[in-house]
Amino acid sequence: MKEHEKLTLVLCLTWTATILYGEMFSFFMPSRFSCSWPHLSSSSASNSSMNGRGYAIDYVKVAVLADPQIMDKTSLRLPPKSLALEIVQFYTDLYMRRAFFSSILPLKPDVILFLGDYFDGGPYLSDKEWQESLSRLKHMFGLSTEEIYSSIKVYHLPGNHDIGYSSLQSQKPEVVGRYEKEFGSRNYRFVVGKVEFIAVDAQTLDANRQGSVASASWDFVSNVSSDHQLYPRVLLTHIPLYRPDWTDCGPHRSSPIINQRLLHSIPDQEIRYQNYVSEESSNQLLNLIKPVLVLSGHDHDQCTVAHESKSGSVKEHTLGTISWQQGNLYPSFMLLSASNSSLPGASWPEKAVLTHLCFLPMQTHIYIWYLIQFVLTILALLLWPTSGLSFCHYFGDLMECIRKSISLSIFRDGTKEKNEDENCEYEMVWGADGSMHLVKKLLAKPVAHSSDRGSVERGNAVIRPTAKKNVNQETEVCLSVETNANAELDPKKIPPRASKSKAKIIIQRLVRTFRMFTLIAAVNIPLYMMLLFKDWIDK
């Protein structure tokens, strides 16, 4: 296999693995590895079995989602029905559909709770546009699929992007009417297991108390407060309760900014926008309802704070958005375990509700990685050497040659040391006094023939012609390999290709790059499209 074919295969497999992870496997991670029901986790294993007084406990599983805020003509100021808007809507809807079907449903919740802001420009859409957005919402979360929701209960909470604030509600009562027709009452209560959930229309809490908009919500709160409390309560409000500016929201918050941002309309001084419920209304809610936990949305970012009330400290979890297009790079949802067994009095309320925050795939990071890998792929196809990165082969040959040369040099040096005495003889000579002396005489050295040059002798042993030939060949091979290696490593010694001009080489490289890129695309684009439509069609 040629070098460019190997490169194409490696890049093709790399893209396949990247697409499979980014479009499918990353959405399996929460339900299989990073997220589990809090009553099943090791930290609360003891809570899931016994309450410490001999009472067996089991839990109802509740999945909590906030701020899908599906995009429409009011989102990016793009023309309605434009191609750009259609593309943005498709990928935003697809992400939430994948998150719901691949990350949330596999956890098998018993209840699904939405904390509001289903639409982006809900109050400003015509009835036809609102119905189209509603159809998209049902498609994303399978709300029209009876097979899914035959054993799952769904509860909804209104958000400011669904019905507006008090200023708009008083001007457009039809907006509230169509919401209630589809999703039900804005203020209501329901029981899950042995936990009572109180849903309040937070958009009206700070409105004029004398008006009908605010009075309906506060009358509901008063009725709840007057009833005898049988179970621990969880307060549900789309707009978070009051917290001072720059409050610490814990480790899961992306942005440190906390500000009130309260806007009033000019004619009637009704609320036109607010980030948080006022301090007065927040304290009144906590004191009347006496919840053990508060759940909210609206902020699009995660935040965990503790409020002080007459009944003690109350924790509030503000959930981040489930969408990747609403200013949060880390979309999330929450798993809540509600006790399904009666607890002895109020001595154990903190065990009635357990929560765990789960994060979804970071879609923005996935698309950034796609872009980086695309650039790296183009550069690799353009700049990869034709012969590949085979310098290791020449380096190995060069090292082998050096090793053999050193061995041969040592062998020759050892021969010279021995030849100093082996080329002479000793003769006994008697002196006049009768003593014997040894006299050293050089032997007559035979004339070396040209064929014997380079031979290596040891003692009286002479290398045979065949051996001499092998030694010579070995030396020549080493010199040849070393010369070739040097010539390969030194660009100046490479002979120029006179037959090929630079323009021709560039054109050939571009053509080869296009062919390899086309092959990679031919394999991976159909895979990508298949994964898109696999998750988009109704299951």
Secondary structure by P-SEA (a helix, b strand, c coil): ccaaaaaaaaaaaaaaaaaaaaccccccccccccccccccccccccccccccccbbbbbbbbbbbcccccccccccccccccaaaaaaaaaaaaaaaaaaacccccccccbbbbccccccccccccaaaaaaaaaaaaaaaccccccccccbbbbbbbcccccccaaaaaacaaaaaaaaacccccccccccccbbbbbccccccccccccaaaaaaaaaaaaaaacccccbbbbbbcccccccccccccccccccccccbbbbbcccccccccccccaaaaaaaaaaacccbbbbccccbbbbbbbbccccbbbbbbbccccccccccccbbbbbbbbcccccccccccccbbbbbbbccaaaaaaaaaaaaaaaaaaaaccccccccaaaaaaaaaaaaaaaaaaaaaaaaaaaaaaccccbbbbbbbccccbbbbbbbbccccccccccccccccccccccaaaaaaaaaaaaaaaaaaaaaaaaaccccccccccccaaaaaaaaaaaaaaaaaaaaaccaaaaaaaaaaacccc
